[in-house]
Amino acid sequence: MKAARLDEMEQYILQNERASIQELIKRFGISINTLRRDLDELEARGHITKYYGGAEARALTALTPVPERFHKNARAKRLIGELASAEVPPDSTVFVDSGSTASNVVHGLEGRGRFTILSHSLSVLSESARLKEVNTISPGGIYNAAIGAFVGLSTYEAIRSMSVQVAVMAATGVSIKHGLSNTTYFEAEIKRLVTSNCEKIILVADHSKFGVEAMITYCPLERVSTVVTDARPREEYLEFFDKHSIRLRCVEDEQQKAPIQR
């Protein structure tokens, strides 16, 4: 019962970004001493921080604004998206993540057959809705402008009720030890849910993401089926991919064979 209360309280604070002591006491029907112990435990998890009179989400403060993320390494992300789209089987149901790299995959699906795309990303949904042969599904929820996506319990529950074959995933960080990681709790929970239930995971990440470890791990690297990036990662990653039969698609390699159509 306590564990369930802690999870619910953590989700409530993260969803609302902050909550006062009195607000939490009233919502959860507990004493101030119990609440203080709960907040101590939640702060130790690393997702929230206490302040005088309440608690607030810690993860959101580290985010780069959405427009800035979309312009950073924009050309590399576009080429990764084109290459990754070829890895998505026709007639499949696909979850497309909210990252700026993942959103470039949708454009490459045009004219390649029929697809059903599920996404909590506003940019992905907008691009997907433009394509005639694509069915677009939005899980709804609370729109978070900081990440450009819908989040919250209703988003999570809607996605949990659906089945996808392929997941095109982005990550703030990619490392052998910590796998695929992210900076926001609610997004990480959605990513964890999707990657634990799909048949094929396509990771799209430019070279700047390798060796980075963000706050919350959502998927072990060995669970990934295909990695699509712009430049070949370090040798330790190549050895890891070979050991775990992970397919590597690299823009740098493909351009040496034949230029990608622009």
KOLTORSE-793704 format. One record per atom (N, C-alpha, C): residue number from 1; residue in one letter; x, y, z; atom name. Coordinates in steps of 0.05 Angstrom, whole numbers. Atoms other than C-alpha are relative to their C-alpha. Example, Ala and Ser with C-alpha at 12.3 -4.5 7.8 and 13.67 -1.06 7.14 Angstrom:
# residues 2
     i   aa       px       py       pz   at
     1    A       18      -24        0    N
     1    A      246      -90      156   CA
     1    A       18       24        0    C
     2    S      -16      -24       -1    N
     2    S      273      -21      143   CA
     2    S      -15       22       14    C
This chain:
# residues 262
     i   aa       px       py       pz   at
     1    M       17      -24        0    N
     1    M        0        0        0   CA
     1    M       17       25        0    C
     2    K      -18      -23       -1    N
     2    K       57       48       17   CA
     2    K       14        3      -27    C
     3    A      -14       -2       26    N
     3    A       93       31      -48   CA
     3    A      -18       12      -21    C
     4    A       19      -11       19    N
     4    A       31       46      -88   CA
     4    A       -5       30        4    C
     5    R        4      -28       -7    N
     5    R       21      112      -51   CA
     5    R       24       17       -9    C
     6    L      -24      -14        8    N
     6    L       93      132      -64   CA
     6    L        1        4      -30    C
     7    D        0       -2       30    N
     7    D       87      117     -139   CA
     7    D      -20       20       -9    C
     8    E       21      -18        8    N
     8    E       22      155     -144   CA
     8    E        8       29        7    C
     9    M       -8      -27       -9    N
     9    M       50      214     -105   CA
     9    M       22       11      -19    C
    10    E      -22       -8       18    N
    10    E      113      216     -149   CA
    10    E      -12        8      -27    C
    11    Q       12       -7       26    N
    11    Q       71      215     -212   CA
    11    Q      -16       26        1    C
    12    Y       16      -25       -3    N
    12    Y       26      270     -185   CA
    12    Y       18       24        0    C
    13    I      -18      -23       -1    N
    13    I       84      316     -169   CA
    13    I       13        5      -27    C
    14    L      -13       -3       26    N
    14    L      119      302     -236   CA
    14    L      -20       11      -21    C
    15    Q       20       -9       19    N
    15    Q       55      312     -275   CA
    15    Q       -7       30        3    C
    16    N        7      -28       -6    N
    16    N       40      379     -241   CA
    16    N       24       18        3    C
    17    E      -26      -14       -2    N
    17    E      114      398     -237   CA
    17    E        7        8       29    C
    18    R       -5       -5      -29    N
    18    R      105      418     -163   CA
    18    R      -26       -3       15    C
    19    A       24        3      -17    N
    19    A       58      408     -105   CA
    19    A        7        9       29    C
    20    S       -5      -10      -27    N
    20    S       51      440      -36   CA
    20    S       -5      -22       21    C
    21    I        4       19      -22    N
    21    I       53      403       31   CA
    21    I      -30       -4        5    C
    22    Q       28        2       -6    N
    22    Q      -20      419       45   CA
    22    Q      -16      -14      -22    C
    23    E       13       13       23    N
    23    E      -41      398      -25   CA
    23    E        4      -31        1    C
    24    L       -6       29       -1    N
    24    L       -7      330      -16   CA
    24    L      -14      -14       24    C
    25    I       14       11      -24    N
    25    I      -35      319       54   CA
    25    I      -30       -4       -6    C
    26    K       29        2        6    N
    26    K     -106      332       29   CA
    26    K       -5      -21      -21    C
    27    R        5       19       22    N
    27    R      -99      290      -34   CA
    27    R        4      -29        9    C
    28    F       -7       27       -7    N
    28    F      -68      229       -1   CA
    28    F      -10       -8       28    C
    29    G       12        6      -26    N
    29    G     -102      233       67   CA
    29    G       20      -11       20    C
    30    I      -21       10      -18    N
    30    I      -38      225      108   CA
    30    I        9       23       18    C
    31    S      -10      -20      -18    N
    31    S       -6      262      166   CA
    31    S       25       14      -11    C
    32    I      -24      -15        9    N
    32    I       49      313      157   CA
    32    I       26      -16        5    C
    33    N      -23       16       -6    N
    33    N       99      266      190   CA
    33    N        4      -22      -21    C
    34    T        0       21       21    N
    34    T       81      210      141   CA
    34    T        9       12      -26    C
    35    L       -7      -14       25    N
    35    L       86      259       83   CA
    35    L       30        6       -1    C
    36    R      -28       -6        0    N
    36    R      155      281      104   CA
    36    R       17      -24       -5    C
    37    R      -15       25        5    N
    37    R      179      209      106   CA
    37    R       -2       -8      -29    C
    38    D        4        7       28    N
    38    D      148      197       38   CA
    38    D       17       17      -19    C
    39    L      -15      -18       17    N
    39    L      181      258        8   CA
    39    L       30       -5        2    C
    40    D      -28        7       -3    N
    40    D      248      237       36   CA
    40    D        7      -24      -18    C
    41    E       -4       23       17    N
    41    E      241      170        0   CA
    41    E       -2        7      -30    C
    42    L        3       -8       28    N
    42    L      217      202      -65   CA
    42    L       24       17       -9    C
    43    E      -24      -16        7    N
    43    E      275      252      -64   CA
    43    E       24      -18       -5    C
    44    A      -22       19        4    N
    44    A      323      193      -57   CA
    44    A       -1      -14      -26    C
    45    R        3       12       27    N
    45    R      295      164     -122   CA
    45    R       13       17      -21    C
    46    G      -14      -17       19    N
    46    G      324      224     -157   CA
    46    G      -17       16      -20    C
    47    H       17      -13       20    N
    47    H      263      249     -195   CA
    47    H      -13       26       10    C
    48    I       11      -24      -11    N
    48    I      238      303     -147   CA
    48    I       19       12       20    C
    49    T      -16      -13      -21    N
    49    T      269      353      -99   CA
    49    T      -19       15       19    C
    50    K       17      -14      -20    N
    50    K      239      381      -35   CA
    50    K        8       30        1    C
    51    Y       -6      -28       -6    N
    51    Y      234      456      -21   CA
    51    Y      -18        7       24    C
    52    Y       15       -8      -23    N
    52    Y      205      494       38   CA
    52    Y      -30        3       -7    C
    53    G       29       -1        5    N
    53    G      130      480       36   CA
    53    G      -10      -18      -22    C
    54    G       10       18       21    N
    54    G      128      427      -19   CA
    54    G       22      -15      -14    C
    55    A      -19       15       16    N
    55    A      164      387      -72   CA
    55    A       -5        6      -30    C
    56    E        3       -6       28    N
    56    E      177      396     -146   CA
    56    E       16      -20      -17    C
    57    A      -14       18       18    N
    57    A      200      355     -207   CA
    57    A       28       10       -5    C
    58    R      -28       -8        5    N
    58    R      275      355     -216   CA
    58    R        7       -3      -29    C
    59    A       -9        8       27    N
    59    A      280      324     -286   CA
    59    A       -5       22      -20    C
    60    L        7      -19       21    N
    60    L      246      380     -325   CA
    60    L       20       23       -2    C
    61    T      -17      -23        1    N
    61    T      298      432     -307   CA
    61    T       24       -4      -19    C
    62    A      -24        5       16    N
    62    A      352      398     -350   CA
    62    A       -6       -1      -30    C
    63    L        7        3       28    N
    63    L      314      399     -415   CA
    63    L        9       23      -17    C
    64    T       -6      -20       20    N
    64    T      338      436     -477   CA
    64    T      -27        7      -13    C
    65    P       25       -7       13    N
    65    P      280      476     -508   CA
    65    P       -4      -14      -26    C
    66    V        6       15       24    N
    66    V      244      440     -565   CA
    66    V       11       12      -25    C
    67    P      -11      -11       25    N
    67    P      262      489     -621   CA
    67    P       31       -3       -2    C
    68    E      -29        3        0    N
    68    E      335      486     -601   CA
    68    E        8      -29       -5    C
    69    R       -6       28        5    N
    69    R      335      410     -600   CA
    69    R       -4       -7      -30    C
    70    F        5        7       27    N
    70    F      305      407     -670   CA
    70    F       20       12      -19    C
    71    H      -20      -12       17    N
    71    H      358      453     -699   CA
    71    H       28      -10        4    C
    72    K      -26       10       -5    N
    72    K      417      420     -666   CA
    72    K        5      -25      -16    C
    73    N       -7       22       18    N
    73    N      452      372     -715   CA
    73    N      -23       -7      -19    C
    74    A       24        4       16    N
    74    A      391      381     -760   CA
    74    A        5      -17      -25    C
    75    R       -5       15       25    N
    75    R      423      355     -824   CA
    75    R        5      -30        6    C
    76    A       -5       28       -8    N
    76    A      449      292     -789   CA
    76    A      -25      -14        7    C
    77    K       25       12       -9    N
    77    K      381      279     -758   CA
    77    K      -18       -6      -24    C
    78    R       17        5       24    N
    78    R      346      286     -826   CA
    78    R       10      -24      -15    C
    79    L      -11       23       15    N
    79    L      393      236     -859   CA
    79    L       -4      -26       16    C
    80    I        5       23      -16    N
    80    I      386      188     -801   CA
    80    I      -29       -8       -3    C
    81    G       29        6        4    N
    81    G      310      193     -808   CA
    81    G       -6      -14      -27    C
    82    E        4       12       26    N
    82    E      313      177     -882   CA
    82    E       10      -29        0    C
    83    L      -11       27       -1    N
    83    L      357      116     -869   CA
    83    L      -16      -18       17    C
    84    A       15       16      -19    N
    84    A      316       92     -810   CA
    84    A      -27       -8      -11    C
    85    S       27        6       10    N
    85    S      250       95     -848   CA
    85    S        0      -25      -17    C
    86    A       -3       24       16    N
    86    A      276       40     -894   CA
    86    A        0      -26       17    C
    87    E        0       22      -18    N
    87    E      281       -5     -833   CA
    87    E      -27       -8       11    C
    88    V       27        5      -10    N
    88    V      207       -1     -818   CA
    88    V      -16      -17      -20    C
    89    P       15       17       19    N
    89    P      168      -59     -850   CA
    89    P      -26       12       -9    C
    90    P       26      -10        9    N
    90    P      108      -39     -894   CA
    90    P      -22      -14       15    C
    91    D       24       11      -12    N
    91    D       39      -50     -865   CA
    91    D        3       -6       30    C
    92    S       -4        4      -28    N
    92    S       65      -47     -794   CA
    92    S      -12       22       17    C
    93    T        8      -20      -20    N
    93    T       41      -11     -732   CA
    93    T       24        9       15    C
    94    V      -25      -11       -9    N
    94    V       95       36     -709   CA
    94    V       -4       21       21    C
    95    F       -1      -21      -19    N
    95    F      107       76     -647   CA
    95    F       24       18       -7    C
    96    V      -22      -18        7    N
    96    V      148      138     -664   CA
    96    V        4       19       24    C
    97    D       -6      -15      -24    N
    97    D      182      172     -605   CA
    97    D       -1       30       -5    C
    98    S        3      -30        2    N
    98    S      182      247     -590   CA
    98    S       26       14       -6    C
    99    G      -26      -13        5    N
    99    G      256      261     -602   CA
    99    G        1       14      -27    C
   100    S       -2      -15       25    N
   100    S      276      310     -656   CA
   100    S       11      -18      -23    C
   101    T      -10       19       20    N
   101    T      313      253     -692   CA
   101    T      -22      -19       -9    C
   102    A       22       19        7    N
   102    A      254      205     -690   CA
   102    A      -21       12      -18    C
   103    S       21      -13       16    N
   103    S      207      256     -720   CA
   103    S        7        1      -29    C
   104    N       -8        0       28    N
   104    N      248      255     -784   CA
   104    N       -6      -26      -14    C
   105    V        6       26       13    N
   105    V      231      182     -796   CA
   105    V      -26        0      -15    C
   106    V       27        0       12    N
   106    V      158      196     -812   CA
   106    V        0        9      -29    C
   107    H       -1      -11       28    N
   107    H      173      237     -874   CA
   107    H       10      -22      -19    C
   108    G      -11       21       17    N
   108    G      213      178     -902   CA
   108    G      -18      -23       -6    C
   109    L       19       22        4    N
   109    L      154      131     -897   CA
   109    L      -19        6      -24    C
   110    E       19       -7       21    N
   110    E      115      169     -951   CA
   110    E        6      -16      -26    C
   111    G       -2       16       25    N
   111    G      102      125    -1012   CA
   111    G       11      -28        3    C
   112    R      -12       26       -5    N
   112    R      129       62     -979   CA
   112    R      -20      -21        8    C
   113    G       21       19       -8    N
   113    G       62       29     -964   CA
   113    G      -17       12       21    C
   114    R       18       -9      -21    N
   114    R       10       33     -910   CA
   114    R       12       -5       28    C
   115    F      -10        2      -27    N
   115    F       28       45     -838   CA
   115    F      -20       11       20    C
   116    T       15      -12      -22    N
   116    T       -6       58     -772   CA
   116    T       20       11       19    C
   117    I      -19      -13      -17    N
   117    I       32      108     -730   CA
   117    I      -13        9       26    C
   118    L        9       -9      -26    N
   118    L       22      117     -656   CA
   118    L       23       17       12    C
   119    S      -20      -17      -11    N
   119    S       58      175     -623   CA
   119    S      -13       19       20    C
   120    H        8      -21      -19    N
   120    H       53      223     -564   CA
   120    H       13       26       -7    C
   121    S      -14      -24        9    N
   121    S       95      274     -602   CA
   121    S      -18       17      -18    C
   122    L       17      -18       17    N
   122    L       58      334     -631   CA
   122    L       12        3      -28    C
   123    S      -12       -3       27    N
   123    S      108      342     -688   CA
   123    S       -3      -25      -16    C
   124    V        4       25       14    N
   124    V      104      269     -706   CA
   124    V      -29       -3       -9    C
   125    L       28        2        7    N
   125    L       28      270     -705   CA
   125    L       -7       19      -23    C
   126    S        6      -19       21    N
   126    S       26      332     -749   CA
   126    S       11      -10      -27    C
   127    E      -12       10       24    N
   127    E       74      302     -800   CA
   127    E      -14      -25      -10    C
   128    S       14       25        7    N
   128    S       39      234     -799   CA
   128    S      -27        5      -12    C
   129    A       27       -6        9    N
   129    A      -30      265     -809   CA
   129    A        0       10      -29    C
   130    R       -3      -11       27    N
   130    R       -4      296     -874   CA
   130    R        1      -22      -21    C
   131    L       -4       22       19    N
   131    L        9      227     -906   CA
   131    L      -25      -15       -5    C
   132    K       25       13        7    N
   132    K      -48      195     -943   CA
   132    K       -2      -29        8    C
   133    E        1       29       -5    N
   133    E      -30      122     -932   CA
   133    E        8       -7       29    C
   134    V       -7        5      -28    N
   134    V      -16      129     -858   CA
   134    V      -24        6       19    C
   135    N       20       -4      -20    N
   135    N      -66      119     -802   CA
   135    N       14       11       25    C
   136    T      -13      -14      -22    N
   136    T      -49      166     -744   CA
   136    T      -16       -3       25    C
   137    I       14        4      -25    N
   137    I      -65      150     -672   CA
   137    I       14       17       21    C
   138    S      -10      -16      -22    N
   138    S      -56      200     -615   CA
   138    S      -11      -11       26    C
   139    P       11       10      -26    N
   139    P      -61      175     -543   CA
   139    P      -12       21       17    C
   140    G       10      -22      -16    N
   140    G      -80      244     -519   CA
   140    G       16        4       26    C
   141    G      -13       -6      -25    N
   141    G      -62      269     -450   CA
   141    G        5       29        4    C
   142    I       -6      -27       -6    N
   142    I      -32      332     -422   CA
   142    I       24        8      -17    C
   143    Y      -22       -8       17    N
   143    Y       11      370     -472   CA
   143    Y       21       15       17    C
   144    N      -23      -12      -14    N
   144    N       80      388     -444   CA
   144    N       17       14      -21    C
   145    A      -14      -16       20    N
   145    A      110      445     -484   CA
   145    A       30       -3        2    C
   146    A      -29        3       -3    N
   146    A      179      432     -455   CA
   146    A       12      -23      -16    C
   147    I      -10       23       15    N
   147    I      185      366     -491   CA
   147    I      -15       -4      -26    C
   148    G       15        2       25    N
   148    G      134      377     -547   CA
   148    G      -16      -25       -3    C
   149    A       14       25        1    N
   149    A       94      316     -528   CA
   149    A      -22       -1       21    C
   150    F       21        5      -20    N
   150    F       33      291     -490   CA
   150    F       10      -20       20    C
   151    V       -8       18      -21    N
   151    V       46      259     -423   CA
   151    V      -22       -2       21    C
   152    G       19        3      -22    N
   152    G       10      238     -360   CA
   152    G      -11      -28        1    C
   153    L       11       27       -5    N
   153    L      -28      178     -333   CA
   153    L      -18       -9      -23    C
   154    S       19        8       21    N
   154    S      -81      180     -388   CA
   154    S       15       -7      -25    C
   155    T      -17        7       23    N
   155    T      -26      180     -442   CA
   155    T       11      -28        4    C
   156    Y      -12       26       -7    N
   156    Y        8      121     -408   CA
   156    Y      -20      -23       -3    C
   157    E       21       21        1    N
   157    E      -57       81     -401   CA
   157    E       -9       -5      -28    C
   158    A        8        3       28    N
   158    A      -77       94     -473   CA
   158    A       20      -16      -16    C
   159    I      -21       15       15    N
   159    I      -10       69     -500   CA
   159    I        1      -28       10    C
   160    R       -1       27      -11    N
   160    R      -12        9     -453   CA
   160    R      -22      -18      -12    C
   161    S       22       16       11    N
   161    S      -78      -13     -484   CA
   161    S        4       -7      -30    C
   162    M       -5        5       29    N
   162    M      -48      -14     -555   CA
   162    M       24      -18       -4    C
   163    S      -22       18        7    N
   163    S       -1      -62     -590   CA
   163    S       14       11      -24    C
   164    V      -16       -9       23    N
   164    V       56      -40     -635   CA
   164    V       21      -21       -7    C
   165    Q      -20       19        9    N
   165    Q      104      -82     -676   CA
   165    Q       28       12        0    C
   166    V      -26      -14        3    N
   166    V      159      -31     -686   CA
   166    V        0       25       17    C
   167    A       -4      -25      -16    N
   167    A      185       24     -640   CA
   167    A       24       15      -11    C
   168    V      -22      -17        8    N
   168    V      227       80     -669   CA
   168    V        6       19       24    C
   169    M       -6      -13      -25    N
   169    M      261      107     -607   CA
   169    M       23       20       -2    C
   170    A      -22      -20       -4    N
   170    A      303      168     -590   CA
   170    A       10       -2       28    C
   171    A      -11        0      -27    N
   171    A      347      178     -529   CA
   171    A       17       25        4    C
   172    T      -18      -22       -7    N
   172    T      382      234     -493   CA
   172    T       28      -10        2    C
   173    G      -27       13       -3    N
   173    G      439      186     -478   CA
   173    G       -1      -29       -8    C
   174    V       -3       28        8    N
   174    V      463      119     -505   CA
   174    V       27      -10       11    C
   175    S      -25       11      -11    N
   175    S      514       78     -466   CA
   175    S       -3      -30        4    C
   176    I        1       29       -3    N
   176    I      533        5     -459   CA
   176    I       -9       -7       28    C
   177    K        7        6      -28    N
   177    K      526        7     -383   CA
   177    K      -28        7        7    C
   178    H       27      -10       -8    N
   178    H      462       48     -376   CA
   178    H      -21       -2      -23    C
   179    G       20        4       21    N
   179    G      429       33     -443   CA
   179    G      -10       27      -11    C
   180    L       13      -24       10    N
   180    L      380       84     -471   CA
   180    L      -11       16       23    C
   181    S        9      -16      -23    N
   181    S      366      141     -423   CA
   181    S      -12       26       -8    C
   182    N       17      -24        5    N
   182    N      322      202     -417   CA
   182    N        1       18       24    C
   183    T       -1      -19      -23    N
   183    T      314      264     -373   CA
   183    T      -26        4       14    C
   184    T       26       -5      -13    N
   184    T      240      264     -357   CA
   184    T      -14      -26        8    C
   185    Y       11       25      -11    N
   185    Y      204      213     -314   CA
   185    Y      -23      -10      -16    C
   186    F       24       10       14    N
   186    F      137      210     -350   CA
   186    F        7      -10      -28    C
   187    E       -8        9       26    N
   187    E      169      204     -418   CA
   187    E       15      -27        2    C
   188    A      -15       25       -4    N
   188    A      216      150     -392   CA
   188    A      -18      -23        5    C
   189    E       19       22       -5    N
   189    E      157      110     -367   CA
   189    E      -14       -8      -25    C
   190    I       13        7       25    N
   190    I      123      114     -435   CA
   190    I       20      -15      -18    C
   191    K      -20       14       16    N
   191    K      188       94     -470   CA
   191    K        5      -28       10    C
   192    R       -4       26      -12    N
   192    R      198       37     -421   CA
   192    R      -23      -19       -7    C
   193    L       24       16        6    N
   193    L      127       12     -433   CA
   193    L        1      -10      -29    C
   194    V        0        7       28    N
   194    V      134       13     -509   CA
   194    V       22      -20       -7    C
   195    T      -22       17        7    N
   195    T      203      -19     -513   CA
   195    T       -1      -28       13    C
   196    S        3       26      -13    N
   196    S      184      -75     -466   CA
   196    S      -20      -18      -13    C
   197    N       22       16       12    N
   197    N      126      -97     -509   CA
   197    N        0       -2      -30    C
   198    C        0        1       29    N
   198    C      145      -87     -582   CA
   198    C       18      -22      -11    C
   199    E      -16       22       13    N
   199    E      176     -137     -631   CA
   199    E       27       10       -9    C
   200    K      -24      -11       11    N
   200    K      229      -91     -660   CA
   200    K        5       28        9    C
   201    I       -7      -27       -9    N
   201    I      265      -30     -632   CA
   201    I       21       11      -19    C
   202    I      -19      -14       17    N
   202    I      299       18     -680   CA
   202    I        8       25       15    C
   203    L      -10      -24      -14    N
   203    L      343       68     -644   CA
   203    L       11       20      -20    C
   204    V      -11      -21       17    N
   204    V      356      133     -680   CA
   204    V       14       20       18    C
   205    A      -16      -17      -17    N
   205    A      412      174     -649   CA
   205    A       24       10      -14    C
   206    D      -25      -11       12    N
   206    D      465      221     -676   CA
   206    D       24       -5       18    C
   207    H      -25        7      -14    N
   207    H      537      213     -655   CA
   207    H        3       13       27    C
   208    S       -3      -15      -26    N
   208    S      531      264     -598   CA
   208    S      -13      -14       23    C
   209    K       14       13      -22    N
   209    K      486      217     -558   CA
   209    K       16      -24       12    C
   210    F      -15       24       -9    N
   210    F      536      159     -552   CA
   210    F       20        8       22    C
   211    G      -17       -6      -22    N
   211    G      573      157     -486   CA
   211    G      -13       19       21    C
   212    V       15      -18      -18    N
   212    V      521      203     -453   CA
   212    V      -19      -17       18    C
   213    E       18       14      -19    N
   213    E      483      179     -391   CA
   213    E      -18       20       12    C
   214    A       20      -18      -12    N
   214    A      419      217     -375   CA
   214    A      -11      -12       26    C
   215    M        9        7      -27    N
   215    M      381      212     -310   CA
   215    M      -14      -28        2    C
   216    I       18       23       -3    N
   216    I      332      155     -325   CA
   216    I        5      -20      -23    C
   217    T       -3       21       20    N
   217    T      348       90     -362   CA
   217    T      -28      -12       -6    C
   218    Y       26       11        7    N
   218    Y      287       64     -401   CA
   218    Y        2      -26      -15    C
   219    C       -2       25       15    N
   219    C      315        6     -442   CA
   219    C       30       -8       -2    C
   220    P      -27        9        3    N
   220    P      378      -37     -441   CA
   220    P        8        1      -30    C
   221    L       -9       -3       28    N
   221    L      420      -28     -504   CA
   221    L       -2      -26      -15    C
   222    E        2       26       14    N
   222    E      419     -103     -519   CA
   222    E      -28       -7      -10    C
   223    R       27        5        9    N
   223    R      344     -100     -529   CA
   223    R       -5       12      -28    C
   224    V        4      -14       25    N
   224    V      353      -56     -591   CA
   224    V        6      -19      -23    C
   225    S       -3       17       24    N
   225    S      345      -90     -659   CA
   225    S       19       13      -20    C
   226    T      -15      -15       20    N
   226    T      375      -36     -704   CA
   226    T        8       28       11    C
   227    V      -10      -26       -7    N
   227    V      417       26     -690   CA
   227    V        5       16      -25    C
   228    V       -5      -17       23    N
   228    V      415       82     -741   CA
   228    V       12       26       10    C
   229    T      -14      -24       -9    N
   229    T      465      139     -732   CA
   229    T       14       13      -24    C
   230    D      -13      -15       22    N
   230    D      505      189     -773   CA
   230    D       29       -8       -3    C
   231    A      -29        8        1    N
   231    A      577      167     -756   CA
   231    A        5      -25       16    C
   232    R       -5       25      -14    N
   232    R      606      101     -735   CA
   232    R        9        5       29    C
   233    P       -8       -4      -28    N
   233    P      610       97     -659   CA
   233    P       27      -13        7    C
   234    R      -26       11       -8    N
   234    R      672       76     -620   CA
   234    R        0      -31       -2    C
   235    E       -4       28        3    N
   235    E      700        6     -626   CA
   235    E      -15      -17       21    C
   236    E       14       15      -22    N
   236    E      670      -16     -559   CA
   236    E      -30       -4       -7    C
   237    Y       28        3        8    N
   237    Y      600       -3     -587   CA
   237    Y       -2      -20      -23    C
   238    L        1       18       23    N
   238    L      615      -40     -652   CA
   238    L        2      -29       10    C
   239    E       -3       26      -12    N
   239    E      638     -100     -611   CA
   239    E      -26       -9       14    C
   240    F       25        6      -14    N
   240    F      575      -96     -568   CA
   240    F      -22       -7      -20    C
   241    F       21        6       20    N
   241    F      530      -93     -629   CA
   241    F        4      -27      -13    C
   242    D       -5       26       12    N
   242    D      564     -153     -660   CA
   242    D       -7      -23       20    C
   243    K        5       21      -20    N
   243    K      559     -193     -595   CA
   243    K      -30       -5        4    C
   244    H       28        2       -5    N
   244    H      485     -179     -588   CA
   244    H      -17        0      -26    C
   245    S       14        1       27    N
   245    S      467     -184     -663   CA
   245    S      -17       25       -5    C
   246    I       14      -25        5    N
   246    I      447     -111     -667   CA
   246    I        9       11      -27    C
   247    R       -6      -10       27    N
   247    R      443      -85     -738   CA
   247    R        8       30        2    C
   248    L       -9      -28        0    N
   248    L      481      -19     -750   CA
   248    L       -4       11      -28    C
   249    R        3      -15       25    N
   249    R      460       30     -804   CA
   249    R       12       27        5    C
   250    C      -15      -25       -5    N
   250    C      506       90     -810   CA
   250    C        0       17      -26    C
   251    V        1      -19       23    N
   251    V      496      150     -856   CA
   251    V       27        2      -13    C
   252    E      -27       -3       10    N
   252    E      571      157     -863   CA
   252    E        7      -23      -18    C
   253    D       -5       23       16    N
   253    D      577       86     -890   CA
   253    D      -16       -1      -25    C
   254    E       18        0       23    N
   254    E      517       92     -936   CA
   254    E        7       20      -21    C
   255    Q       -8      -20       19    N
   255    Q      542      155     -967   CA
   255    Q       25       -8      -16    C
   256    Q      -24       10       14    N
   256    Q      607      120     -986   CA
   256    Q       -9      -20      -22    C
   257    K       10       19       20    N
   257    K      566       67    -1023   CA
   257    K      -15       15      -22    C
   258    A       16      -15       19    N
   258    A      515      114    -1056   CA
   258    A      -13       23       15    C
   259    P       12      -23      -14    N
   259    P      489      184    -1038   CA
   259    P      -29       -5        6    C
   260    I       28        2       -7    N
   260    I      423      185    -1001   CA
   260    I      -15       22      -15    C
   261    Q       15      -19       15    N
   261    Q      370      219    -1042   CA
   261    Q      -11       22       18    C
   262    R       10      -23      -15    N
   262    R      352      289    -1019   CA
   262    R      -24       12      -13    C
